[in-house]
Amino acid sequence: MTLQPEQSQLGKITTYASTYDASLLFALPRAPKRAEIGIREPLPFMGMDFWTGYELSWLNLRGKPQVAILQVQIPCETPNIIESKSFKLYLNSFNNTCFASAEEVRQRIFADVNAAVWRGAEHVMASIGVKIIAPDLFEQQQVVELAGLSLDRLDTECTHYEPAPELLVTFPEEGTVTETLNSRLLKSNCLVTGQPDWGSVQIQYTGPQISHEGLLRYIVSFRNHNEFHEQCVERIYHDIRQRCQPVKLSVYARYTRRGGLDINPFRTSHPCVMPVQQRTARQ
């Protein structure tokens, strides 16, 4: 049976589990929303969904609370995503459960999340990644803004607040260029609750010169759009790829956290080094 977002705990009064419960993870299939966008197999991109959990805690065997930061990497090839509120409820179920070590917690999260995102697949193409950052390493966590030329410097009129790919235009006469561009003006809304999702986006491409003004107006056009983070990034990737025909393209978004979790999808047309997981100031 295919689960729908409306069947999740989003926007509902919730009872928090007092002990560890893997069944709280709510997996949603990627395929239906990809079909709406026009993305089908084989996927026109590769990449990861990077999650950061800032509210991970459990009890050691003496009952003393432990805290850590959680980093999870989910390949975009997985048939499912994890609905974010269910991820929060799942992590909160660790709060009053005893574990012998942080490694035991890591292994448990790895097994549960890996099973959820690959549920229904004929075979697992690539496992997820799970890292737990201990408190003695917290001071090494840096705040870094996305690299590139800021589109937000442009004083342009914005009139579209639903995705408008027609705003994306190129200047082929300028020849092939390679650019890294960014904007902090990405905003969309939760598909189920309508709550605002705030983010920054970085676009790297090689190909015909893309109009900076048109690209900024296109990013702003997501402002009233209802879609999950992963789907917004894939829509941006798909629209730029279709309208601008770049030779190479990467789209990376870092969304502000909600419920102690942030989601940072990355999609790229070509093999490359994955982005270093460093939060922006707003995260």
Buried (B, 14 or more C-beta within 10 A) or exposed (E): EEBEBEEBBBBEEBEEBEEBBBEBBBBBBBBEBBEEBEBEEEBBBBBBBBBBBBBBBBBEEEEEEBEBBBBBBBBBBBBBBBBBBBBBBBBBBBBBBBBEEBEEBBEBBBEBBBBBBBBEEEEBEBBBBBBBBEEEEEEEEEEEBBEBEBBBEEEEEBEBEEBBBEBBBBEEEEEEBEBEBBBBBBBBBBBBEEEEBBBBBBBBBBBBBBBBBBBBBBBBBBBBBBBBBBBBBBBBBBBBBEBBEBEEBBBBBBBBBBBBBBBBBBBBBEEEEBBEBBBBEBB
